[in-house]
Amino acid sequence: MSARDGSGRIVGEARVQLAAELRAAYEQGVGIRALAESTGLSYGFVRDALKAAGATLRPRGRRSSVSNTR
């Protein structure tokens, strides 16, 4: 799946490609936690990869289906 260096880190072009794939899935609505679980990577790694790939991160929590306009 990915190229890792001697310490197990994903590096180089493999990291860039993985970040692009994570960003594409995230921009289609998949959450960071779901991406982490499906790839076996940590939440922090996925979040950092998304930021490095230029993704605009969504606010935490679920979007409200009813607006609070009281």
C-alpha angles and dihedrals in degrees: 000000000000141000112248130190124229092280094053097255121140106241145174123359091352090062092047091049093046091050090052091051092048090049092051091052092044092051089053089059105268111141126235093246092051091048091050093050095046094049099037090237126128123264089242093052092051092047092049092046091051091051091048090051090054099251118158104233118226121232116268120266133029124309114253114245091202119050119228103230099154 
